[in-house]
Amino acid sequence: MMLIPCPWCGSRNQIEFTYGGDAGVRRPAPDAPESAWIDYVYVRDNPCGPLDELWYHGAGCRSWFTVRRDTRTHAILASAPAGGSLTDDPSADVR
């Protein structure tokens, strides 16, 4: 079981959430070439280490937020509302 810290509801079981993908991926412009859309949809990095991710708390506050998670250990390093800043300070409260 992985506990995910929602910025509004606190730490909750992962089954309450839906993974929304890499928070660093940006959607191409509507008039971008087809190759840009193919890269956006199909080509993704698989980084090892801290990664900013989007999560949706569907069984709680129904809000999107950003989580910094270490992909090697699944340790949650920080969380913040979507578009908010994440801190790298491991001693900071992740809520």
TORPA-4810 file (N, C-alpha, C, O; in nm, 3 decimals):
<nodes>
NODE_1_0.084_-0.117_0.000_0.000_0.000_0.000_0.089_0.124_0.000_0.188_0.131_0.072_M
NODE_2_0.050_0.221_-0.082_0.121_0.348_-0.087_0.027_0.458_-0.037_-0.086_0.469_-0.083_M
NODE_3_0.075_0.538_0.057_-0.001_0.652_0.106_0.037_0.775_0.025_0.154_0.809_0.014_L
NODE_4_-0.063_0.840_-0.031_-0.040_0.959_-0.113_-0.094_1.079_-0.036_-0.210_1.079_0.005_I
NODE_5_-0.009_1.182_-0.018_-0.052_1.299_0.060_-0.126_1.401_-0.026_-0.064_1.476_-0.101_P
NODE_6_-0.258_1.404_-0.014_-0.338_1.505_-0.082_-0.316_1.638_-0.010_-0.320_1.642_0.113_C
NODE_7_-0.293_1.747_-0.083_-0.271_1.876_-0.017_-0.391_1.923_0.065_-0.376_2.004_0.156_P
NODE_8_-0.511_1.873_0.035_-0.632_1.917_0.105_-0.681_1.816_0.208_-0.731_1.855_0.313_W
NODE_9_-0.668_1.686_0.179_-0.727_1.582_0.264_-0.626_1.509_0.351_-0.665_1.433_0.440_C
NODE_10_-0.497_1.530_0.328_-0.394_1.458_0.402_-0.362_1.325_0.336_-0.407_1.298_0.225_G
NODE_11_-0.285_1.241_0.403_-0.242_1.113_0.347_-0.359_1.015_0.339_-0.433_0.996_0.436_S
NODE_12_-0.372_0.955_0.222_-0.479_0.858_0.197_-0.422_0.741_0.118_-0.316_0.752_0.057_R
NODE_13_-0.493_0.629_0.121_-0.455_0.509_0.048_-0.457_0.536_-0.102_-0.541_0.612_-0.151_N
NODE_14_-0.365_0.474_-0.174_-0.353_0.498_-0.318_-0.478_0.461_-0.397_-0.497_0.513_-0.507_Q
NODE_15_-0.564_0.373_-0.344_-0.683_0.334_-0.419_-0.782_0.449_-0.435_-0.874_0.440_-0.517_I
NODE_16_-0.766_0.557_-0.359_-0.852_0.674_-0.372_-0.812_0.764_-0.488_-0.884_0.858_-0.520_E
NODE_17_-0.697_0.736_-0.551_-0.639_0.827_-0.649_-0.628_0.764_-0.787_-0.628_0.641_-0.802_F
NODE_18_-0.618_0.851_-0.887_-0.592_0.810_-1.025_-0.466_0.881_-1.070_-0.452_1.002_-1.054_T
NODE_19_-0.374_0.804_-1.128_-0.249_0.859_-1.179_-0.277_0.935_-1.308_-0.344_0.884_-1.398_Y
NODE_20_-0.227_1.058_-1.316_-0.252_1.142_-1.432_-0.134_1.158_-1.526_-0.147_1.223_-1.629_G
NODE_21_-0.020_1.100_-1.493_0.096_1.107_-1.582_0.202_1.204_-1.535_0.191_1.266_-1.429_G
NODE_22_0.303_1.216_-1.617_0.417_1.302_-1.593_0.372_1.448_-1.597_0.313_1.492_-1.696_D
NODE_23_0.399_1.523_-1.491_0.358_1.663_-1.483_0.442_1.753_-1.571_0.406_1.869_-1.592_A
NODE_24_0.553_1.703_-1.622_0.641_1.786_-1.703_0.611_1.782_-1.852_0.669_1.859_-1.928_G
NODE_25_0.523_1.694_-1.896_0.491_1.681_-2.038_0.394_1.793_-2.077_0.293_1.814_-2.011_V
NODE_26_0.426_1.864_-2.184_0.343_1.975_-2.230_0.275_1.939_-2.363_0.339_1.886_-2.454_R
NODE_27_0.147_1.968_-2.371_0.067_1.940_-2.490_0.112_2.032_-2.605_0.133_2.151_-2.583_R
NODE_28_0.126_1.978_-2.725_0.163_2.063_-2.840_0.050_2.159_-2.876_-0.065_2.141_-2.837_P
NODE_29_0.085_2.261_-2.951_-0.015_2.356_-3.002_-0.110_2.283_-3.096_-0.070_2.186_-3.160_A
NODE_30_-0.235_2.328_-3.106_-0.329_2.260_-3.194_-0.283_2.249_-3.339_-0.319_2.155_-3.409_P
NODE_31_-0.205_2.346_-3.384_-0.159_2.343_-3.523_-0.018_2.283_-3.537_0.046_2.298_-3.641_D
NODE_32_0.030_2.214_-3.434_0.162_2.151_-3.439_0.162_2.038_-3.541_0.056_1.981_-3.570_A
NODE_33_0.278_2.006_-3.597_0.284_1.897_-3.694_0.247_1.762_-3.632_0.254_1.745_-3.510_P
NODE_34_0.208_1.669_-3.716_0.165_1.538_-3.668_0.275_1.469_-3.588_0.245_1.398_-3.491_E
NODE_35_0.401_1.488_-3.626_0.512_1.425_-3.554_0.517_1.471_-3.408_0.551_1.392_-3.320_S
NODE_36_0.484_1.597_-3.382_0.482_1.647_-3.244_0.372_1.579_-3.164_0.392_1.549_-3.046_A
NODE_37_0.257_1.554_-3.225_0.147_1.486_-3.157_0.179_1.339_-3.132_0.143_1.285_-3.028_W
NODE_38_0.247_1.276_-3.226_0.288_1.136_-3.207_0.384_1.126_-3.089_0.371_1.037_-3.006_I
NODE_39_0.481_1.217_-3.083_0.574_1.218_-2.970_0.500_1.242_-2.838_0.530_1.179_-2.737_D
NODE_40_0.403_1.334_-2.838_0.328_1.367_-2.718_0.248_1.247_-2.667_0.243_1.221_-2.546_Y
NODE_41_0.187_1.174_-2.757_0.100_1.062_-2.718_0.179_0.936_-2.687_0.147_0.866_-2.591_V
NODE_42_0.283_0.905_-2.766_0.346_0.774_-2.757_0.488_0.771_-2.700_0.529_0.669_-2.646_Y
NODE_43_0.563_0.879_-2.711_0.704_0.876_-2.671_0.719_0.939_-2.533_0.694_1.058_-2.514_V
NODE_44_0.759_0.858_-2.437_0.778_0.905_-2.299_0.910_0.856_-2.244_0.956_0.747_-2.278_R
NODE_45_0.970_0.938_-2.159_1.088_0.895_-2.085_1.044_0.804_-1.972_0.929_0.808_-1.929_D
NODE_46_1.135_0.721_-1.925_1.110_0.636_-1.809_1.222_0.664_-1.709_1.313_0.582_-1.692_N
NODE_47_1.216_0.781_-1.642_1.326_0.822_-1.555_1.336_0.737_-1.429_1.237_0.682_-1.380_P
NODE_48_1.457_0.729_-1.378_1.485_0.657_-1.254_1.520_0.763_-1.150_1.625_0.827_-1.158_C
NODE_49_1.433_0.781_-1.052_1.456_0.882_-0.949_1.336_0.972_-0.933_1.225_0.934_-0.973_G
NODE_50_1.354_1.091_-0.876_1.243_1.181_-0.850_1.174_1.227_-0.980_1.240_1.263_-1.077_P
NODE_51_1.042_1.223_-0.978_0.962_1.263_-1.094_0.838_1.336_-1.045_0.772_1.291_-0.951_L
NODE_52_0.805_1.448_-1.107_0.681_1.520_-1.075_0.568_1.458_-1.154_0.576_1.445_-1.276_D
NODE_53_0.461_1.419_-1.082_0.348_1.349_-1.142_0.218_1.420_-1.107_0.207_1.485_-1.003_E
NODE_54_0.119_1.406_-1.195_-0.015_1.455_-1.167_-0.098_1.342_-1.109_-0.092_1.229_-1.158_L
NODE_55_-0.175_1.371_-1.005_-0.265_1.273_-0.942_-0.400_1.339_-0.922_-0.408_1.460_-0.902_W
NODE_56_-0.506_1.258_-0.929_-0.644_1.305_-0.910_-0.704_1.231_-0.791_-0.702_1.108_-0.786_Y
NODE_57_-0.758_1.306_-0.696_-0.817_1.245_-0.576_-0.967_1.225_-0.600_-1.049_1.302_-0.551_H
NODE_58_-1.001_1.122_-0.675_-1.139_1.096_-0.715_-1.229_1.051_-0.602_-1.349_1.079_-0.606_G
NODE_59_-1.176_0.983_-0.502_-1.258_0.933_-0.391_-1.255_1.029_-0.272_-1.300_0.994_-0.163_A
NODE_60_-1.204_1.148_-0.294_-1.195_1.247_-0.186_-1.242_1.382_-0.234_-1.360_1.401_-0.265_G
NODE_61_-1.152_1.476_-0.241_-1.186_1.615_-0.272_-1.204_1.641_-0.422_-1.242_1.752_-0.461_C
NODE_62_-1.178_1.541_-0.506_-1.193_1.550_-0.652_-1.107_1.662_-0.710_-1.151_1.737_-0.797_R
NODE_63_-0.984_1.673_-0.662_-0.892_1.776_-0.708_-0.767_1.714_-0.769_-0.726_1.604_-0.731_S
NODE_64_-0.709_1.785_-0.865_-0.581_1.748_-0.923_-0.470_1.813_-0.843_-0.485_1.925_-0.795_W
NODE_65_-0.358_1.741_-0.828_-0.242_1.797_-0.759_-0.116_1.730_-0.812_-0.122_1.630_-0.882_F
NODE_66_-0.002_1.788_-0.775_0.128_1.738_-0.820_0.198_1.669_-0.704_0.198_1.718_-0.592_T
NODE_67_0.258_1.555_-0.734_0.335_1.478_-0.636_0.475_1.457_-0.691_0.491_1.423_-0.809_V
NODE_68_0.575_1.478_-0.610_0.712_1.440_-0.648_0.738_1.305_-0.583_0.743_1.293_-0.461_R
NODE_69_0.756_1.201_-0.669_0.772_1.063_-0.622_0.901_1.007_-0.678_0.933_1.027_-0.796_R
NODE_70_0.975_0.935_-0.595_1.096_0.866_-0.639_1.051_0.736_-0.706_0.994_0.649_-0.639_D
NODE_71_1.076_0.722_-0.836_1.029_0.605_-0.910_1.102_0.477_-0.872_1.055_0.368_-0.903_T
NODE_72_1.216_0.489_-0.805_1.289_0.369_-0.761_1.229_0.309_-0.634_1.221_0.187_-0.621_R
NODE_73_1.185_0.394_-0.542_1.140_0.348_-0.411_0.993_0.375_-0.384_0.938_0.325_-0.286_T
NODE_74_0.927_0.453_-0.469_0.790_0.499_-0.452_0.775_0.595_-0.333_0.663_0.625_-0.292_H
NODE_75_0.885_0.643_-0.278_0.878_0.739_-0.168_0.823_0.872_-0.220_0.866_0.922_-0.324_A
NODE_76_0.727_0.927_-0.148_0.669_1.056_-0.182_0.758_1.164_-0.119_0.778_1.164_0.003_I
NODE_77_0.810_1.254_-0.202_0.901_1.357_-0.153_0.830_1.489_-0.126_0.873_1.565_-0.039_L
NODE_78_0.721_1.517_-0.199_0.647_1.642_-0.181_0.514_1.633_-0.253_0.496_1.550_-0.342_A
NODE_79_0.421_1.718_-0.214_0.296_1.733_-0.289_0.250_1.877_-0.278_0.281_1.946_-0.181_S
NODE_80_0.176_1.922_-0.379_0.127_2.060_-0.383_0.009_2.066_-0.479_-0.005_1.978_-0.565_A
NODE_81_-0.074_2.168_-0.467_-0.181_2.184_-0.565_-0.123_2.193_-0.706_-0.009_2.238_-0.724_P
NODE_82_-0.199_2.151_-0.805_-0.151_2.156_-0.944_-0.109_2.298_-0.977_-0.183_2.393_-0.952_A
NODE_83_0.008_2.313_-1.033_0.062_2.443_-1.066_0.138_2.509_-0.951_0.204_2.610_-0.971_G
NODE_84_0.128_2.451_-0.831_0.199_2.505_-0.715_0.344_2.459_-0.716_0.382_2.372_-0.794_G
NODE_85_0.423_2.518_-0.629_0.564_2.479_-0.623_0.585_2.366_-0.523_0.523_2.363_-0.417_S
NODE_86_0.671_2.273_-0.559_0.707_2.161_-0.473_0.839_2.192_-0.407_0.928_2.249_-0.469_L
NODE_87_0.853_2.154_-0.281_0.978_2.173_-0.210_1.058_2.043_-0.212_1.000_1.935_-0.208_T
NODE_88_1.188_2.054_-0.218_1.275_1.935_-0.214_1.320_1.903_-0.073_1.395_1.807_-0.053_D
NODE_89_1.275_1.979_0.025_1.318_1.959_0.163_1.247_1.835_0.219_1.127_1.840_0.243_D
NODE_90_1.320_1.725_0.241_1.256_1.603_0.291_1.199_1.616_0.431_1.116_1.536_0.471_P
NODE_91_1.243_1.717_0.507_1.191_1.735_0.642_1.062_1.815_0.642_0.995_1.826_0.745_S
NODE_92_1.026_1.872_0.525_0.902_1.952_0.517_0.781_1.860_0.521_0.785_1.746_0.475_A
NODE_93_0.674_1.913_0.577_0.548_1.837_0.582_0.494_1.826_0.440_0.475_1.928_0.374_D
NODE_94_0.469_1.703_0.392_0.424_1.684_0.256_0.276_1.716_0.240_0.223_1.710_0.129_V
NODE_95_0.211_1.748_0.345_0.070_1.782_0.336_0.058_1.925_0.309_-0.054_1.977_0.297_R
</nodes>
